[in-house]
Amino acid sequence: MSKQRTKLVVGNWKMHGRLADNAVLLEAVAQGAGALPANVRVGVCVPSPYLAQTQALLDGSRVEWGVQDVSAYTHGAYTGEVAAPMALDFGSRLAIVGHSERRAYHRESAELVAVKTQRVLEAGLTPIVCVGETLEEREAGKTQQVVGVQLDTVLAKLSAQESARIIVAYEPIWAIGTGKSATAQQAQDVHAFLRARLAAKSAAAADVALLYGGSVKPDNAEELFRQPDIDGGLIGGASLKDKDFLAICKAAGAVGALSVKQ
Ligand code: PGA
């Protein structure tokens, strides 16, 4: 029997948006979020140069914000890197780590992702640790093995208490930006597996939020969010359109409210 958890919807803007578009989007999201039920938590992870703008426009709203990556170091001669404490200076509460685009294009290893997770926790932010398999790995029946190793490598570096402070996002690589979402059942099966893995680490970690990401849209969000182990979504493309993003947040609220009534 799954416990009732708050639903969480986080936008991952990736490398999109400029000052003028951001202002329109952030204002619309801040305003729309005000009308959402209390059981929905909303966040956006923006490109770092826009953190000050994001803070100025979201401060005092229901919407949290953060970054899409952090350095594995706190400071030093690491040209181009952004450290977790720097994100904190601009009011960030969230930091994505281990997104598949970082793992693939920047050759980030599971070990590096684990270190970044530690840096995020030390800075007092919440890491959203992404895991996911390629289509080839899924077709070879290796999904659990791949996401299991990705998660376990992170958990191995964390205390039981720290592991209860993370968020995990399952993002099958074949579903990201492809318009081809995992089915609700496929996603639920992996989430249940990840939940068991977290529970094996510590009782508190069993309750961390597990987000699904990969082509979440207004028309498939509710079915995904209705699954017992799916606590919300990490939203790429659809987070750039205020109406779509808010519709997804609303779907999360509707599902949360349904579960409370049951
Ligand atoms: P998508 O991206 O919603 O555009 O598929 C999700 C993500 O990569 O976080």
Residues whose N, C-alpha, C, O or C-beta is under 5 A from the ligand:
A	BS01	PGA	N12 A175 I176 G177 T178 G213 G214 S215 V216 L234 I235 G236 G237 A238
